[in-house]
Amino acid sequence: VRRVAQGKAGKATIWAIAISIMITSWAYALDNGTTYSFNPLATSAFASHSAGLSALQIATSIISAVSKPFIAKISDITSRPYTYIIILFFYAVGYVIVACSPTLAAYIVGQVFVSIGGSGLNLLNGLIVADMTNLEWRGLVTAILDAPFIINTWFSGKIVSDLSTGNKWRWGYGMFAIIMPVCLTPAILVLIVLEKRAQKKGLVSIASSSAARRHAA
């Protein structure tokens, strides 16, 4: 199935998806490297530092673990690009809620949405990489997705430092509601086009759902 998908898609298309996903991985790594530092500032702004951090950690940890099987099932039933759209919606809306949150409850709700989106994003990126690579290269390419965590080390601290005064921490969250859609939208559009073309020809592509692949097999 993978060879048919790549042959129909063309090298340029595969590279376009790969570059978009790599940039998305960089944005996700930047998110993880900066927003964690804003949590104490946010909970302190709501006058609930200790209790707020505890509730936030428990809620996001549980949701992050529980949501992955459901996201995998959605991807299995629908398709890769439409699952990307769902998780991107949760991710972006979550950070909008967090950035605009007037209360601690709203802040935690937004973080729960972000946890769903982040978990799904990490899962889907791994699935797309698995579809696009041969088994002998899959481990290396998957590891490359984590390389941005090393790169971001050099400037994540500067971003946190600049946004740690006053209410600037809200932009520390809100900027990812803009950055992530910009990074991921090209991959989503290309995957949708590939899926439509494959459906018209009665084939499967890297965008097809697992159910469609099993049916084709």
DASULQUI-V617001 format. One record per backbone hydrogen bond with DSSP energy under -1.0 kcal/mol. NH is the residue of the N-H (numbers start at 1). CO is the residue of the C=O. E is the energy in kcal/mol with one decimal. If there is no record, write none. Layout:
nh=NH co=CO e=E
nh=NH co=CO e=E
//
This chain:
nh=5 co=1 e=-2.3
nh=6 co=2 e=-2.5
nh=7 co=3 e=-2.2
nh=8 co=4 e=-2.1
nh=9 co=5 e=-2.0
nh=10 co=6 e=-2.3
nh=14 co=10 e=-2.0
nh=15 co=11 e=-2.6
nh=16 co=12 e=-2.0
nh=17 co=13 e=-2.2
nh=18 co=14 e=-2.5
nh=19 co=15 e=-2.8
nh=20 co=16 e=-2.0
nh=21 co=17 e=-2.5
nh=22 co=18 e=-2.3
nh=23 co=19 e=-2.4
nh=24 co=20 e=-2.2
nh=25 co=21 e=-2.4
nh=26 co=22 e=-1.9
nh=27 co=23 e=-2.4
nh=28 co=24 e=-2.5
nh=29 co=25 e=-2.3
nh=30 co=26 e=-2.4
nh=31 co=27 e=-2.2
nh=32 co=28 e=-2.3
nh=33 co=29 e=-1.8
nh=35 co=31 e=-2.2
nh=37 co=34 e=-1.3
nh=38 co=35 e=-1.0
nh=42 co=38 e=-2.5
nh=43 co=39 e=-2.6
nh=44 co=40 e=-2.0
nh=45 co=41 e=-1.7
nh=46 co=42 e=-1.1
nh=47 co=44 e=-1.7
nh=48 co=43 e=-2.6
nh=52 co=48 e=-1.4
nh=53 co=49 e=-2.2
nh=54 co=50 e=-2.0
nh=55 co=51 e=-2.4
nh=56 co=52 e=-2.4
nh=57 co=53 e=-2.4
nh=58 co=54 e=-2.2
nh=59 co=55 e=-2.4
nh=60 co=56 e=-2.5
nh=61 co=57 e=-2.0
nh=62 co=58 e=-2.1
nh=63 co=59 e=-2.3
nh=64 co=60 e=-2.3
nh=65 co=61 e=-1.6
nh=66 co=62 e=-2.6
nh=67 co=63 e=-2.4
nh=71 co=67 e=-2.5
nh=72 co=68 e=-2.7
nh=73 co=69 e=-1.9
nh=74 co=70 e=-2.3
nh=75 co=71 e=-2.4
nh=76 co=72 e=-1.7
nh=77 co=73 e=-2.0
nh=78 co=74 e=-3.1
nh=80 co=207 e=-1.9
nh=83 co=79 e=-1.6
nh=84 co=80 e=-2.3
nh=85 co=81 e=-1.9
nh=86 co=82 e=-1.7
nh=87 co=83 e=-2.4
nh=88 co=84 e=-2.5
nh=89 co=85 e=-2.0
nh=90 co=86 e=-2.0
nh=91 co=87 e=-2.4
nh=92 co=88 e=-2.9
nh=93 co=89 e=-2.5
nh=94 co=90 e=-2.1
nh=95 co=91 e=-1.8
nh=96 co=92 e=-1.9
nh=97 co=93 e=-2.5
nh=98 co=94 e=-2.4
nh=99 co=95 e=-2.5
nh=100 co=96 e=-1.7
nh=107 co=103 e=-1.8
nh=108 co=104 e=-2.4
nh=109 co=105 e=-2.3
nh=110 co=106 e=-2.4
nh=111 co=107 e=-2.0
nh=112 co=108 e=-2.1
nh=113 co=109 e=-1.9
nh=114 co=110 e=-2.2
nh=115 co=111 e=-2.2
nh=116 co=112 e=-1.9
nh=117 co=113 e=-2.3
nh=118 co=114 e=-3.3
nh=119 co=115 e=-2.3
nh=120 co=116 e=-2.2
nh=121 co=117 e=-2.4
nh=122 co=118 e=-2.2
nh=123 co=119 e=-2.1
nh=124 co=120 e=-3.0
nh=125 co=121 e=-2.2
nh=126 co=122 e=-1.5
nh=127 co=123 e=-1.9
nh=128 co=124 e=-2.6
nh=129 co=125 e=-2.3
nh=130 co=126 e=-2.0
nh=131 co=127 e=-1.9
nh=132 co=128 e=-1.8
nh=133 co=129 e=-1.2
nh=137 co=134 e=-1.1
nh=138 co=134 e=-1.2
nh=141 co=137 e=-2.4
nh=142 co=138 e=-2.5
nh=143 co=139 e=-1.9
nh=144 co=140 e=-1.8
nh=145 co=141 e=-1.0
nh=146 co=143 e=-1.4
nh=147 co=144 e=-1.5
nh=149 co=146 e=-1.3
nh=150 co=147 e=-1.5
nh=151 co=147 e=-1.6
nh=152 co=148 e=-3.1
nh=154 co=151 e=-1.4
nh=155 co=152 e=-1.0
nh=156 co=152 e=-2.3
nh=159 co=155 e=-1.7
nh=160 co=156 e=-2.4
nh=161 co=157 e=-2.4
nh=162 co=158 e=-2.2
nh=163 co=159 e=-1.5
nh=168 co=165 e=-1.9
nh=170 co=167 e=-1.6
nh=171 co=168 e=-1.1
nh=172 co=168 e=-1.2
nh=174 co=170 e=-3.0
nh=175 co=171 e=-2.2
nh=176 co=173 e=-1.7
nh=177 co=174 e=-1.3
nh=179 co=175 e=-2.6
nh=180 co=176 e=-1.5
nh=182 co=178 e=-1.5
nh=183 co=179 e=-2.1
nh=184 co=180 e=-2.5
nh=185 co=181 e=-2.2
nh=188 co=184 e=-2.0
nh=189 co=185 e=-2.6
nh=190 co=186 e=-2.3
nh=191 co=187 e=-2.3
nh=192 co=188 e=-2.2
nh=193 co=189 e=-2.2
nh=194 co=190 e=-2.3
nh=195 co=191 e=-2.3
nh=196 co=192 e=-2.3
nh=197 co=193 e=-2.3
nh=198 co=194 e=-2.4
nh=199 co=195 e=-2.3
nh=200 co=196 e=-1.9
nh=201 co=197 e=-1.4
nh=203 co=198 e=-3.2
nh=208 co=205 e=-1.4
nh=211 co=76 e=-1.9
nh=213 co=209 e=-1.6
nh=214 co=210 e=-2.3
nh=215 co=211 e=-2.1
nh=216 co=212 e=-2.1
nh=217 co=213 e=-2.4
//
